[in-house]
Amino acid sequence: MARKPPPPPVCLALQGGGSHGAFQWGVLDRLLEAEALDFRAVTCASAGAMNAAALITGLEAGGFDGARTALDKLWREINLSGGRNVFGDSSIWSATFSPAWMKDTPLWRSAESLAMSMSPYQFNPFNLNPLRRVLDTVVDFEAVRASDIQLFVATTAVKQGRVRLFDNAELSVDVLLASACLPHLFQAVEIEGEPYWDGGYLANPPLWPLFYASTPDDILLLPLNPFRRDETPRDADVIMDRLNEIVFNAPLVAELRAVAFVQDLIEAGRLNQTGDDGYRKLRMHAIEADTHLSDLPLRSKFDTEWTFLNRLKHKGRAAADAWLTDCLAHVGKTPSIDLKARFL
């Protein structure tokens, strides 16, 4: 019997997006089930960083099946640790007592605005974060630090106003908490005396580490924020939702435009591809969330009820299943997404 060929090596790029990260859980679960790809590097931010840490923990412990188990455990622990609030619902005090229909009322919006006007240094003076217990329970930090799978976690350095990347050797629970720290909901996470906020503000996720490291030429992007909307938002809450999507997608779109530009120059023979300072031809792929998550409001990113998380997981599995059918054959050969048509 002929041996099954090894899966092609790829890099993963995992965007952040609160509890919508459960969509990535589903995508990764299906890819792991198919044993279709060999993940050699992961660049990530926020919820994507938590998925990355769980993924590498599981791969090191038990291969593809171990990774599926670790991701399942991550999202179950997220649910058990906070119901709707583990990602920092600005109306944390009322989520338990308020039915879903109330969140569309003017009264709710007024209360939410009032809550958003308060600092986490005021309403959470003890700096409690339920994600700390989740990550300590799920992630084997020693295994991730020792892993051959390269990891790049984005954070925002508050004082310097720039991206700070942490790699495997630097990984800790504080790094993951910093990467997911929304400053109007959580106090800045201090690492060696420096405060950090959510990495998604400036790199969501960062792609450039993959350009310079010895990583595969295929990059699979798993975004969570819809890039496109069919209608102009007119209601105040919908306007804010769309603004949030645009802001958190902006760093990624800028990098994708740069990638497309460099690839064009390589194709035209205007950039060197040899030597240590040479440029590489990259093959971009994506399992986009637009059609699966575009009907969800911003506040759903704080909802970690088990039925909701599983619904997102099933959507992610369906998206990955379609990608395996339509695009897997491109890996190692050609890009499966046209960056120029999509982002230029």
Summary of the structure (lengths in Angstrom):
residues: 344
radius of gyration: 19.8
end to end distance: 47.6
largest distance: 67.2
contacts: 1139
relative contact order: 0.18
helix: 51%
strand: 13%
